[in-house]
């Protein structure tokens, strides 16, 4: 593993059609700025999960930072990613907490992490070639797309609660990205959030009471896990979601950078499993590779892991400030609605880009069906309840893509009714 980076060009500009590769970086001031933009991008979702589940935001941020740094180390500093709170944990945490308390929910997170570690080890040693067989471009493309589109209702929910503030934030992000060149244009998301936040403050949409009461410095509060056999089963579906999200992330970055990152698939799964396991030892929310940060990379064309080291270290430092945690908690829903409207849409389009780059033939009825059905399942967030287990949009969409592709191909080969696979 090499922690150094080569400077891209003159360190100040990215020519049209070029990208800053994971092993490259811009000048350090620009890299720091983009790294902080990644911190801002993950704020909304990373803090929303603990707020909804009753977990400590500072503790969640602490394990998110540790997990991100660990991810970079385990993947050999070759795969850019931020590990933030996974929405997939919200339902099982709520159910586990209601029935057996918060410690049991934390134990479920640890259990999920250990399972994902096992999957990562298997993938690493078995090789990633089988992934192309199990998940060809039409399947990986739909997985990436449905991750973004499944989040669209969350963006609308936030947008609809404060439409004026959300629209100001959205317009600010859009205009800044096209009105300015250089670093300011590439920090459109960060600047847009600041503009939206200032607008909301002027409108009186922010309550600073808890910010004033919080201390400037203090360690995150840790909570030990407990294990209830009846609760652990609630977390099994989350493993499938995390696998889909990690595979989708690796495929997305590969498509955007033009690099073959399949050999890192096992390491990515292992790293996320380790991060989630660590979170489960102290009361943090389970982690996943972050869709929001894929959107930032797509907007900036900067895939440098250096920016993620900046983001991880910045998040780690901020996790030791209760006052900062309260400041982040004051970010209005309207601001989140505006910025996630951009980011989630970008994630969806990245899935379509995989189809275009791999020339997926949609005249083939198998490909057409595999793309169509899972997207509806994800966008509508279909649910399937089996006993105490609940499977939702991303998990069901991923499963339907796999079942449809391989099932239809098998039937088609038997009957000779579908084109040969290319």
Residue pairs with C-beta under 8 A, 6 or more apart in sequence:
1 73
1 76
1 77
2 23
2 76
2 77
3 77
5 23
5 24
5 25
5 304
5 305
5 306
6 23
6 24
6 25
7 24
7 25
7 26
7 27
8 14
8 18
8 20
8 21
8 24
8 25
8 26
8 304
9 15
9 18
11 25
11 26
11 27
11 30
12 26
12 27
12 30
12 182
13 182
14 20
14 26
14 301
14 302
18 301
19 256
19 257
19 258
19 301
19 302
19 303
20 26
20 301
20 302
20 303
20 304
21 257
21 259
21 303
21 304
22 77
22 78
22 79
22 80
22 253
22 257
22 259
22 303
22 304
22 305
23 77
23 78
23 304
23 305
24 304
25 31
25 304
25 306
25 307
26 34
26 302
26 304
29 183
30 183
30 186
31 304
31 306
31 307
31 310
32 310
33 183
33 186
33 187
33 190
34 186
34 187
34 296
34 300
34 302
34 304
34 307
34 310
35 306
35 307
35 308
35 309
35 310
35 311
35 314
36 190
36 310
36 311
36 314
37 186
37 187
37 189
37 190
37 296
37 300
38 82
38 293
38 296
38 307
38 308
38 310
38 311
39 311
39 314
39 315
39 318
40 189
40 190
40 193
41 82
41 189
41 290
41 292
41 293
41 295
41 296
41 339
41 343
42 64
42 82
42 84
42 290
42 292
42 293
42 311
42 315
43 328
43 331
44 158
44 292
44 331
44 336
44 339
44 340
45 84
45 85
45 87
45 290
45 292
45 340
46 60
46 61
46 64
46 84
46 85
46 285
46 290
47 57
47 60
47 61
47 85
47 325
47 328
47 329
47 331
48 85
48 336
49 55
49 60
49 85
49 86
49 87
49 89
49 90
49 285
50 56
50 57
50 59
50 60
50 85
50 285
51 57
51 329
52 90
52 94
53 89
53 90
53 93
53 94
53 97
53 105
53 285
54 97
54 102
55 93
55 102
55 283
55 284
55 285
56 220
56 221
56 223
56 283
57 325
57 328
57 329
58 218
58 220
58 221
58 319
58 320
58 321
58 322
58 325
59 220
59 221
59 222
59 223
59 282
59 283
59 284
59 319
60 85
60 279
60 284
60 285
61 220
61 315
61 318
61 319
61 325
62 220
62 282
62 284
62 316
62 319
62 320
63 275
63 278
63 279
63 282
63 284
63 285
63 287
64 82
64 83
64 84
64 85
64 279
64 284
64 285
64 287
64 315
64 319
65 312
65 313
65 314
65 315
65 316
65 319
66 275
66 278
66 316
67 83
67 271
67 272
67 274
67 275
67 276
67 278
67 279
67 287
68 81
68 82
68 83
68 275
68 308
68 311
68 312
68 315
69 309
69 312
69 313
69 316
70 271
70 274
70 275
70 278
71 79
71 81
71 83
71 268
71 271
71 272
71 275
71 289
72 79
72 81
72 305
72 308
72 309
72 312
73 271
74 267
74 270
74 271
74 274
75 81
75 264
75 267
75 268
75 271
76 264
76 267
77 305
78 261
78 264
78 305
79 250
79 253
79 261
79 264
79 267
79 268
79 305
80 253
80 293
80 297
80 303
80 304
80 305
80 307
80 308
81 249
81 253
81 268
81 289
81 290
81 293
81 308
82 289
82 290
82 292
82 293
82 308
82 311
82 312
83 271
83 272
83 275
83 287
83 288
83 289
83 290
84 287
84 288
84 290
84 292
84 293
85 285
85 286
85 287
85 288
86 238
86 241
86 242
86 245
86 285
86 286
86 287
86 288
87 151
87 154
88 237
88 238
88 241
88 242
88 245
88 286
88 288
88 394
88 395
89 109
89 112
89 235
89 238
89 285
89 286
91 234
91 390
91 392
92 105
92 108
92 234
92 235
92 237
92 238
93 105
93 108
93 109
93 285
95 231
95 234
95 388
96 104
96 105
96 108
96 228
96 231
96 234
96 235
97 104
97 105
99 228
99 230
99 231
100 226
100 228
100 230
100 231
101 226
102 223
102 283
103 223
103 224
103 225
103 226
104 225
104 226
104 227
104 228
104 231
105 231
106 223
106 224
106 225
106 226
106 280
106 282
106 283
107 225
107 226
107 227
107 228
107 231
107 232
107 280
108 231
108 232
108 234
108 235
108 280
109 225
109 235
109 276
109 279
109 280
109 284
109 285
109 286
110 225
110 276
110 277
110 279
110 280
110 281
111 227
111 232
111 235
111 280
112 235
112 238
112 239
112 242
112 276
112 280
112 286
113 273
113 274
113 275
113 276
113 277
113 278
113 279
113 280
113 286
114 273
114 277
115 236
115 239
115 273
116 239
116 242
116 243
116 269
116 270
116 272
116 273
116 276
117 270
117 273
117 274
117 277
118 273
119 239
119 243
119 269
119 273
120 266
120 267
120 268
120 269
120 270
120 271
120 272
120 273
121 266
121 270
122 266
123 131
123 265
123 266
123 269
124 265
124 266
124 267
124 269
124 270
125 266
126 266
128 262
128 263
128 265
128 266
129 262
131 247
131 262
131 265
132 262
134 402
134 406
135 143
135 247
135 251
135 402
136 405
136 421
137 354
137 355
137 357
137 358
137 360
138 355
138 360
138 367
138 370
138 371
138 405
139 370
139 401
139 402
139 405
140 247
140 248
140 251
140 354
141 251
141 351
141 352
141 353
141 354
141 355
141 358
141 360
141 371
142 351
142 370
142 371
142 374
142 375
142 397
142 401
143 244
143 247
143 248
143 251
143 351
143 374
143 397
143 398
143 401
144 248
144 251
144 252
144 347
144 350
144 351
144 354
145 347
145 348
145 349
145 350
145 351
145 352
145 375
146 348
146 351
146 374
146 375
146 377
146 378
146 379
146 393
146 394
146 397
146 398
146 401
147 244
147 245
147 248
147 291
147 347
147 351
147 378
147 394
148 291
148 295
148 344
148 345
148 346
148 347
148 348
148 349
148 350
148 351
149 344
149 347
149 348
149 375
149 378
149 379
150 378
150 379
150 381
150 393
150 394
150 397
151 291
151 340
151 344
151 347
152 344
152 345
152 348
152 379
153 381
154 340
154 344
155 337
155 340
155 341
155 344
156 337
156 341
157 333
157 337
158 166
158 333
158 334
158 336
158 337
158 340
159 166
159 334
159 337
159 338
159 341
160 166
160 337
161 333
161 334
161 337
162 200
162 205
162 332
162 333
162 334
162 337
163 334
163 337
164 203
164 334
165 196
165 199
165 200
165 203
165 205
165 332
165 334
165 335
165 337
165 338
166 196
166 334
166 335
166 337
166 338
166 341
167 338
168 195
168 196
168 199
168 338
169 192
169 193
169 195
169 196
169 199
169 334
169 335
169 337
169 338
169 339
170 192
170 338
170 339
170 341
170 342
172 188
172 191
172 192
172 195
172 196
172 338
173 188
173 189
173 191
173 192
173 338
173 339
173 342
174 188
174 342
176 184
176 185
176 187
176 188
176 191
176 192
177 185
177 188
177 299
178 185
179 185
180 188
184 191
186 299
186 300
186 302
188 299
189 295
189 296
189 299
189 339
189 342
189 343
192 338
192 339
193 331
193 335
193 339
196 332
196 334
196 335
196 338
196 339
197 206
197 331
197 332
197 335
200 206
200 332
200 334
200 335
205 332
205 334
206 330
206 332
207 330
208 330
210 326
210 329
210 330
211 323
211 326
211 327
211 330
213 326
214 322
214 323
214 325
214 326
215 322
215 323
216 321
216 322
216 323
217 320
217 321
217 322
218 320
218 321
218 322
219 320
220 282
220 319
220 320
221 283
222 282
222 283
223 282
223 283
224 281
224 282
224 283
225 280
225 281
225 283
230 388
233 388
233 389
234 388
234 389
236 389
237 389
237 390
237 391
237 392
237 395
238 286
240 395
240 398
240 399
241 288
241 394
241 395
241 398
242 269
242 272
242 273
242 276
242 286
242 288
243 269
244 394
244 395
244 398
245 288
245 289
245 291
245 394
246 265
246 268
246 269
246 272
246 288
246 289
247 265
248 351
249 268
249 289
249 291
249 294
250 261
250 262
250 264
250 265
250 268
251 261
251 354
252 294
252 347
252 350
252 351
252 354
253 259
253 261
253 294
253 297
253 303
254 260
254 261
254 262
255 350
255 353
255 354
255 357
256 297
256 298
256 303
256 350
256 353
257 303
268 289
272 287
272 288
272 289
275 287
276 286
276 287
278 284
279 285
279 286
279 287
280 286
291 343
291 344
291 347
292 340
292 343
292 344
294 346
294 347
294 350
295 342
295 343
295 344
295 346
295 347
296 343
297 303
298 346
298 347
298 349
298 350
299 342
299 346
318 324
318 325
319 325
355 362
355 371
360 367
360 371
361 367
361 419
361 422
362 368
362 371
363 419
364 418
364 419
365 408
365 418
366 404
366 405
366 408
366 409
366 412
366 418
369 404
369 408
370 401
370 404
370 405
370 408
373 400
373 401
373 404
374 397
374 398
374 400
374 401
374 404
375 397
377 393
377 396
377 397
377 400
378 393
378 394
378 396
378 397
379 393
380 393
381 392
381 393
382 392
382 393
382 396
382 397
383 390
383 391
383 392
383 393
383 396
384 390
384 391
384 392
384 396
385 391
391 399
408 418
409 418
409 421
411 417
412 418
